[in-house]
């Protein structure tokens, strides 16, 4: 080995500086105009996954509010929007992969923060299992449509086959998430475009059938469908609203993409506005056309029929579109598949942050050195979602329905805490400007109050054994039990972690703070 | 000579440690500076998962930590710099970084899973070998077990007479000179003969050819460089490679495939088979090196 006297090389200690090359980051990294207006809209729609969301939520919503679904959709958007404003302010001030967990810890301390994180993880795990469940139904429907044998669609009802196929789906989705495999932008545009086009086709076809007199239970469209006061009672309204919060869930990502959209001044706002206009129009179009086609009665294809309510497109695609029904199956399948990945990301990142800050075992903070994904947290989320789905498939009479209702409850829980965290975190700056008054006090506060009311009302009402799909254990509604088991499990794990890892719970890792 | 650096594509796992170990051994022997680069996935063009500034920041901090950790394994006699870069793929990021630092070599670890510690080409190596215009060194898994003091004990160049050998020979000479390691020229001719040919005839042809190679290469050798010549015999490439002796501190150079675009790499089938058998790091050299 040759010697070179002028060799510098003093830097062997761990503090050796890393050349972070800011030009590299701005050139290729996150901040440099990577997502344009259309890109942001596409991500927004893809995260909401309207085809999946509506087939899962339309039935349960009809069972609560009857023909007033359009009114509930419009109304349900308000708390979502109000909370999203607070979310955006927090994200701007404290960008952190732990989102609700970190923000609530900052505002209210470790205990509430921990439960907010738990709520987020629980909600996304619930939706993962529901998403995979819907995908299984449509996979079999698609096969039956392609080979022309209607009996194949029925195989999905066999709990064993169903669970096995569902677990395979989860396995695939986990691998894709773990390896961070991405669809190309072009393909994603096509998928989202296809999804929207099929939904429009589906609605128009339903309306044409109504006009031709071929509808199953033609119901004339009335203005009262858009009037929330026509809903029979407050409980029904609350239940409907908590479902409609679920259908807009995921839209908030378009608001928080401010960092990486081109022309960061205006694009995020425009993208969020445009994507929500597209989504709301789609939802209204579909709900109006399907109610008008099938009515809200309990007949074979009626939207009030409990046998089809957990997955209405599954039942109605055939009668409405005939041979073209295969398109609906494809749209729902691709919609579920493309939102599975973005859905997987959020519990994994929150669990990672919890591990990182010492609120969970450090294993959760592991980042895959090869794929740069939260590897351990991703796998744990997948395992929990799979086990949850398998158990629920056997316990519940109507697993999809009950998970969707419990999901609405969980979203209200952690979104509510997040909204209040925004209000409290910004307490010193409320009156600094008109803008801050609205975005950090009024909007999130009102949104948070609405979500809390919805949470409590749903929780109390769901004790009724007839609530939701009517599944119950010992005379107590399954949705209530589900919600309680999820929340209390959180409390138990939290206490166990507090004993094992007291530093976080003493506020030594993440201290309380406020904006000033 | 020693101005141009050696670029290490680092990942915080076994493959990354292998790459770092081989690179620092080579850097110490050749007195070349080391550029340790971690490539993070760029969010540009990502349309499936919403980007998250918080997670992005976390990854950056974690990667810095990994790099700093890695640098503690580097000997004090190696001048090194640590870098983070963003790219849509690991390979793309490494090639860009190699151009940025004007590096003469990219070093990566190969994926685990090869039998008995031998290399298997991972997806990163594969992409890199298809697109790099800079020589690529593939560090076999387990390289990190070798002591740094091992140094570079021999340079072996797998020479043929086909286009590409000139650049290969040139690289081998430069490397041998920089590391003061003896040079061995390896003739892979018998392996290129059509299958089913009589074995004795093949052996005869190959030894004749080996002489030619030796003459040709010797003429090309500059003053002060000595080379030994060896001929690999065996029915398959794998057999031939196994029959040869290999040092632990050896470096093997092969030329990229004739199918590759000029100045770009592409691992030919012969080289791919060699890689599976080789216990030593292998450098794939483009047909014509960058000027």
Interface residues (C-beta under 8 A of the other chain):
Chain A: X1 X2 X4 X7 X8 X9 X10 X11 X12 X13 X14 X15 X16 X17 X18 X19 X20 X21 X24 X25 X27 X28 X29 X30 X32 X34 X35 X39 X42 X43 X46 X47 X91 X94 X95 X96 X97 X98 X99 X102 X180 X182 X183 X184 X185 X188 X189 X253 X256 X257 X259 X260 X338 X341 X342 X345 X349 X352 X353 X356 X367 X369 X370 X372
Chain B: X2 X11 X12 X13 X16 X28 X29 X31 X40 X41 X42 X43 X44 X45 X46 X47 X48 X49 X50 X51 X52 X53 X54 X55 X56 X57 X58 X59 X60 X62 X63 X64 X66 X67 X68 X69 X71 X72 X74 X75 X76 X77 X78 X79 X80 X81 X82 X83 X84 X85 X86 X87 X88 X93 X151 X180
